[in-house]
């Protein structure tokens, strides 16, 4: 009699009462080994990579592709059911005839095209340039702390601090008017929400693309000292197509604020729930301690949850298994960051830990290009908030805080605090 092993479903739902920990299903797969199979909603069974060593090995392997148009690429989300009427569908199709849809630029491209486009923005996010921006970011952070202290309480930390700080920073870096922040925040949330329909995502991308296209046009005519102007110069030089510049602008605009905003809010919540660790960061006057604390918070929380999607171009031997050409792979950041083979007592938040090998920004050639900016913002935001409001505390119970389990970026929808 032939026995079959049932392949478990892909499940990233976090456990109630454990909002900072990876999904129990992901931890169960990790306990089975660094490379296992999971079953997706459409019946496909891609590989799931949960171990730290296998994670890093695969993300530097040129035999895997990030191109989502390839056969075998995992489709982890079905999307929300489309409720558009036939008339609305026809109306949308007419709109699409005259619109181009900006993609996510180089992050979903393979080399050499990926490398060509990435090089055009890497310098903008270089460590030295980010350090030069630190005083300006400090002023922005202090400005929003001042507003909190002068206003009523309790206050939603997301709306009052965590979201506007990185939004204003990325606007200044790109050369985007901050007065438009509600427009791009709304569309950004639609793009990254797992429950959004394909139509809703397309509409959001078109709106952002049309907006950035107008801005690129303005920069072509009158450049300034910002990233969009730098991209416009490359368009003028024939190094970059205008649509490529628009796609890169869309990517930087929403990625530059959405991830950092969630990290500021969720990190603050984690610290409030670990008062001994909060005190360590608040009272530290050594920038190296602050930098190390940020790395540990990135490791512990891993807000880009749900996995990095890849497809094998050739057969790959990894962790005692063979990934065949054409098979899909889901590389999980949050379990790699909790791998006990790399991080002792991985489920404990320890700001004294050496967490430099955390993989919250991914790894290899497709690692997040904006990570120097994110690190610097977090290194400024946490200490300023905790030192200037030393009695900061939750204004509600932990189990009443709405967590984001429906997006590709984890965090909280709101965080009521007082002092």
PyMOL commands that set and color helices and strands:
alter all, ss='L'
color gray80, all
select helices_A, chain A and resi 24-32+52-59+86-97+105-108+113-125+127-150+157-174+178-192+198-221+227-236+242-272+275-283+287-301+333-336+364-366+371-388+398-400
alter helices_A, ss='H'
color red, helices_A
select strands_A, chain A and resi 35-37+47-49+64-65+155-156+308-312+316-318+321-323+328-331+393-394+416-418
alter strands_A, ss='S'
color yellow, strands_A
deselect
rebuild
show_as cartoon
